């Protein structure tokens, strides 16, 4: 098996030109190395781009933030701009696996895995992320909503790498909550990314993305429409929980923990709304 580790941006395109359909890009390796050792993955070549500074940077511009595909969960969790402007991303990054996994796991790897339970994916939907993919012939921009084809498969060509993730500064408060089978080091069984803005104690705009119940995050449009113009009281939040429970019952196969998710979704909704007021806690 060949291994390519370019040390500068100028060397990256040469690496990309050597990739073949059975080659793989290696991020933090927190998922892939397990599959490699078990024999589930047998790539002809590996390309690691984490030694290239441009792939690890977290930068801001006038319109938003740009996160390198090889930025780690820990780096995002502790980045001041992310903590202040994109708190749902901070929530999601800080809840991935163990400290050791967060120190190595990358945002590009989380996206490239294209798992329905990927922690960051609902949050990136929430923030209208755009993926900048780099191939031998240059870059192209892919809206996050168009990235995932099916579980484990993105629209990226075999010789395209996730270079950077672009997100505009949001005009809403946001939060994220994940529910798994354990408090830590767990895979999401259901999670929720929430963005909301208020006007005179009434909901002006709202975004609700639910993860781990379908191939891609589900936008809970019925709940969003219900909340517009209403106060955020317990009754209205519980109505959102009811809408989510009904959606899961109607759309999630029973063998995919449907009954558990119908019940547990209510607590996830309540916790996600409570987290919006973190500055008061």
C-alpha positions as CSV (number, residue, x, y, z in Angstrom):
1,X,0.0,0.0,0.0
2,X,1.4,3.4,-1.0
3,X,1.3,6.3,1.4
4,X,1.5,10.0,0.3
5,X,2.2,12.8,2.8
6,X,2.6,16.2,1.1
7,X,4.3,18.7,3.2
8,X,3.2,21.9,1.4
9,X,0.2,23.1,-0.6
10,X,2.3,23.0,-3.8
11,X,2.8,19.2,-3.3
12,X,-0.9,18.5,-2.8
13,X,-2.0,18.4,-6.4
14,X,0.8,15.8,-7.2
15,X,-0.6,13.6,-4.4
16,X,-4.2,14.0,-5.8
17,X,-3.1,13.1,-9.3
18,X,-1.8,9.8,-7.9
19,X,-5.0,8.8,-6.3
20,X,-7.0,5.9,-7.8
21,X,-10.6,4.7,-7.2
22,X,-9.4,2.3,-4.4
23,X,-7.3,5.0,-2.7
24,X,-8.4,6.8,0.5
25,X,-7.8,10.2,2.2
26,X,-6.8,9.8,5.8
27,X,-7.9,12.4,8.4
28,X,-7.5,11.8,12.1
29,X,-8.0,8.0,11.5
30,X,-10.2,7.6,14.5
31,X,-12.7,5.5,12.4
32,X,-10.7,4.5,9.4
33,X,-7.8,2.9,11.3
34,X,-10.2,0.6,13.0
35,X,-11.7,-0.5,9.7
36,X,-8.2,-0.9,8.3
37,X,-7.0,-3.2,11.1
38,X,-10.2,-5.3,10.9
39,X,-9.7,-5.8,7.2
40,X,-12.9,-4.0,6.3
41,X,-10.9,-1.4,4.4
42,X,-8.2,-2.3,1.9
43,X,-7.1,0.8,0.1
44,X,-4.5,0.8,-2.6
45,X,-3.0,4.0,-1.3
46,X,-3.5,6.5,1.5
47,X,-3.1,10.3,1.3
48,X,-2.7,12.3,4.5
49,X,-3.0,16.1,4.0
50,X,-2.8,17.1,7.7
51,X,0.9,18.1,7.4
52,X,-0.2,21.0,5.1
53,X,-0.9,24.1,7.1
54,X,-3.6,25.4,4.8
55,X,-5.7,22.3,5.5
56,X,-5.6,22.9,9.3
57,X,-6.2,26.6,9.6
58,X,-9.3,28.2,11.2
59,X,-9.7,31.7,9.8
60,X,-12.3,34.4,9.7
61,X,-13.2,37.0,7.0
62,X,-15.8,39.8,6.8
63,X,-18.6,37.4,6.0
64,X,-17.9,34.3,8.1
65,X,-15.4,31.6,9.1
66,X,-13.3,29.2,7.0
67,X,-12.3,25.9,8.7
68,X,-9.6,23.6,7.2
69,X,-10.7,20.1,6.6
70,X,-8.0,18.8,8.9
71,X,-8.9,21.0,11.9
72,X,-9.6,18.8,14.9
73,X,-12.6,18.6,17.2
74,X,-10.4,20.0,20.0
75,X,-9.3,22.9,18.0
76,X,-12.8,23.8,17.1
77,X,-14.1,23.3,20.6
78,X,-11.6,25.9,21.9
79,X,-11.6,28.4,19.1
80,X,-12.8,31.7,20.4
81,X,-14.8,32.7,17.3
82,X,-16.5,29.3,17.1
83,X,-17.4,29.4,20.8
84,X,-18.9,32.9,20.4
85,X,-20.4,32.8,16.9
86,X,-21.1,29.1,16.2
87,X,-21.8,27.6,19.6
88,X,-23.8,24.7,18.2
89,X,-20.6,23.6,16.4
90,X,-18.7,24.0,19.6
91,X,-21.3,21.8,21.3
92,X,-21.0,19.1,18.7
93,X,-17.2,19.1,18.5
94,X,-16.9,18.9,22.3
95,X,-19.3,15.9,22.4
96,X,-17.4,13.7,19.9
97,X,-15.9,10.6,21.6
98,X,-13.2,10.9,24.1
99,X,-10.5,13.6,24.6
100,X,-8.1,11.4,22.6
101,X,-10.5,11.1,19.7
102,X,-11.3,14.8,19.7
103,X,-7.5,15.5,19.6
104,X,-7.2,13.6,16.4
105,X,-10.6,13.5,14.8
106,X,-11.2,16.1,12.1
107,X,-14.1,17.9,10.6
108,X,-13.2,16.6,7.1
109,X,-13.1,13.1,8.4
110,X,-16.5,13.5,10.1
111,X,-17.9,14.7,6.8
112,X,-16.1,12.2,4.6
113,X,-17.5,9.3,6.6
114,X,-21.0,10.4,5.6
115,X,-22.5,8.6,8.6
116,X,-26.2,9.3,9.4
117,X,-24.9,9.6,13.0
118,X,-22.2,12.1,12.2
119,X,-22.2,14.6,15.0
120,X,-21.2,17.7,13.0
121,X,-23.4,17.2,10.0
122,X,-26.7,18.6,11.4
123,X,-24.8,21.6,12.7
124,X,-23.2,22.3,9.3
125,X,-26.7,22.1,7.8
126,X,-27.8,24.6,10.4
127,X,-25.1,27.0,9.5
128,X,-25.5,26.7,5.7
129,X,-21.9,25.3,5.3
130,X,-20.3,25.1,1.9
131,X,-17.6,22.5,1.3
132,X,-14.6,23.5,-0.8
133,X,-13.3,20.4,-2.4
134,X,-9.8,20.3,-4.0
135,X,-8.9,18.0,-6.9
136,X,-6.1,17.8,-9.5
137,X,-7.8,20.5,-11.6
138,X,-8.6,23.0,-8.8
139,X,-11.4,23.6,-6.4
140,X,-15.2,23.4,-6.5
141,X,-17.8,24.5,-3.9
142,X,-20.5,22.0,-2.7
143,X,-23.4,23.0,-0.5
144,X,-23.5,20.7,2.5
145,X,-27.0,19.7,1.5
146,X,-25.6,18.2,-1.7
147,X,-22.6,16.4,-0.2
148,X,-24.0,13.1,1.0
149,X,-25.3,10.6,-1.5
150,X,-25.9,7.7,0.9
151,X,-24.4,6.3,4.1
152,X,-20.6,6.2,3.7
153,X,-20.7,7.9,0.2
154,X,-20.3,11.5,-0.7
155,X,-20.4,13.2,-4.1
156,X,-16.6,13.7,-4.0
157,X,-14.6,12.1,-6.7
158,X,-11.9,9.6,-5.6
159,X,-9.2,12.2,-6.2
160,X,-11.0,15.1,-4.4
161,X,-10.2,16.0,-0.8
162,X,-12.2,18.2,1.6
163,X,-10.1,21.3,1.7
164,X,-12.1,23.9,3.6
165,X,-15.5,24.5,5.1
166,X,-17.1,27.9,4.7
167,X,-19.8,29.2,6.9
168,X,-21.4,32.7,7.1
169,X,-21.8,34.4,10.5
170,X,-25.2,33.4,11.7
171,X,-27.9,35.9,12.7
172,X,-29.4,33.6,15.3
173,X,-28.6,32.0,18.6
174,X,-27.8,28.3,18.3
175,X,-27.3,25.1,20.3
176,X,-26.8,21.3,19.8
177,X,-27.7,18.3,21.9
178,X,-26.8,14.6,21.2
179,X,-28.3,11.6,22.9
180,X,-26.5,8.3,22.8
181,X,-26.4,5.1,24.8
182,X,-23.7,6.5,27.2
183,X,-22.8,9.9,28.5
184,X,-19.4,9.9,26.7
185,X,-17.7,8.1,23.8
186,X,-21.0,7.3,22.2
187,X,-22.5,7.3,18.8
188,X,-25.6,9.5,18.4
189,X,-29.0,7.8,18.4
190,X,-30.7,11.1,17.9
191,X,-29.4,14.7,17.9
192,X,-30.8,18.2,17.3
193,X,-29.2,21.4,16.0
194,X,-31.3,24.5,16.7
195,X,-31.0,28.1,15.5
196,X,-33.5,30.8,16.6
197,X,-33.9,34.6,16.6
198,X,-36.5,36.5,18.6
199,X,-38.4,39.8,18.2
200,X,-40.3,41.2,21.2
201,X,-40.3,37.8,22.9
202,X,-41.8,36.1,19.9
203,X,-40.0,33.7,17.5
204,X,-38.9,35.7,14.4
205,X,-37.1,32.8,12.6
206,X,-36.1,29.3,13.5
207,X,-34.2,26.3,12.1
208,X,-34.5,22.8,13.5
209,X,-32.2,20.0,12.1
210,X,-32.5,16.5,13.4
211,X,-29.7,14.0,13.0
212,X,-29.4,10.2,13.2
213,X,-33.0,9.5,12.2
214,X,-32.4,9.4,8.4
215,X,-29.6,9.3,5.8
216,X,-29.3,13.1,6.0
217,X,-30.3,15.5,8.7
218,X,-34.1,16.2,8.6
219,X,-35.3,19.8,8.7
220,X,-38.4,19.8,11.0
221,X,-40.4,22.2,8.9
222,X,-43.7,21.6,10.6
223,X,-42.2,22.6,14.0
224,X,-40.5,25.6,12.5
225,X,-43.7,26.9,11.0
226,X,-45.6,26.3,14.2
227,X,-43.1,28.4,16.3
228,X,-43.1,31.5,14.1
229,X,-44.7,34.4,16.0
230,X,-45.1,32.4,19.2
231,X,-43.3,32.8,22.6
232,X,-40.8,30.2,23.7
233,X,-42.9,28.8,26.6
234,X,-43.1,25.3,27.9
235,X,-46.3,24.5,26.0
236,X,-44.9,25.5,22.6
237,X,-41.6,23.7,23.1
238,X,-43.5,20.6,24.1
239,X,-45.5,20.9,20.9
240,X,-42.2,20.9,19.0
241,X,-41.3,17.7,20.8
242,X,-44.6,16.2,19.9
243,X,-44.1,17.0,16.2
244,X,-40.7,15.4,16.3
245,X,-42.0,12.2,18.0
246,X,-44.8,11.9,15.4
247,X,-42.3,12.4,12.6
248,X,-40.0,9.6,13.9
249,X,-43.0,7.3,14.4
250,X,-44.1,7.8,10.8
251,X,-40.8,7.8,9.1
252,X,-38.2,5.7,11.0
253,X,-38.2,1.9,10.6
254,X,-38.9,0.1,13.8
255,X,-35.6,-1.8,13.6
256,X,-33.7,1.5,13.8
257,X,-34.6,2.1,17.4
258,X,-37.8,3.9,16.4
259,X,-39.7,3.4,19.6
260,X,-36.8,4.5,21.8
261,X,-36.3,7.6,19.6
262,X,-40.0,8.5,19.8
263,X,-39.7,8.6,23.6
264,X,-36.2,10.1,23.9
265,X,-36.7,12.9,21.4
266,X,-38.8,14.8,23.8
267,X,-35.9,15.2,26.2
268,X,-33.6,16.1,23.4
269,X,-35.9,18.9,22.3
270,X,-36.2,20.3,25.8
271,X,-32.5,20.2,26.4
272,X,-31.6,21.9,23.1
273,X,-34.0,24.8,23.8
274,X,-32.6,25.2,27.4
275,X,-29.1,25.4,26.0
276,X,-29.9,28.5,24.1
277,X,-29.8,30.4,27.4
278,X,-26.3,29.2,28.3
279,X,-25.1,32.8,28.9
280,X,-27.7,33.0,31.8
281,X,-26.4,29.9,33.5
